[in-house]
């Protein structure tokens, strides 16, 4: 087991029952700073970190557009939390992904580091059994967000 995974599991075990995620929050804030520096990410006013890998020349979606995207998102410990190759409305994605999509053209590829305020917030997400899929205060890193198509604009 990787040291990072052990650290993550330890945090969830020690603090999950009490739902005290202060240590996890601090760890994620440090990760956000590190990733921003390491990947030379730019920052939008709302705090979304991004890097344009390739800027397409096609249509730019609107909030109610249906888009076809592909991405894989990880937590700060490297755990894959979401992997999508899907078609959906822009407004159904986390705020940070929405903010990026609204600035992208079709066929663009971006890298994102999304602070928890623009991802899944202070509540995170749980499965049907009540276990965290994405813990509260989680920074989400997307190495490659590809906007394949804007279905309606």
HELIX and SHEET records of a PDB file:
HELIX    1   1 UNK A    3  UNK A   16  1                                  14    
HELIX    2   2 UNK A   22  UNK A   38  1                                  17    
HELIX    3   3 UNK A   90  UNK A   92  5                                   3    
HELIX    4   4 UNK A   95  UNK A  101  1                                   7    
HELIX    5   5 UNK A  116  UNK A  118  5                                   3    
SHEET    1   A 6 UNK A  42  UNK A  43  0                                        
SHEET    2   A 6 UNK A  49  UNK A  54 -1                                        
SHEET    3   A 6 UNK A 109  UNK A 114 -1                                        
SHEET    4   A 6 UNK A 140  UNK A 150 -1                                        
SHEET    5   A 6 UNK A  66  UNK A  74 -1                                        
SHEET    6   A 6 UNK A  80  UNK A  89 -1                                        
SHEET    1   B 2 UNK A 125  UNK A 126  0                                        
SHEET    2   B 2 UNK A 132  UNK A 134 -1                                        
END                                                                             
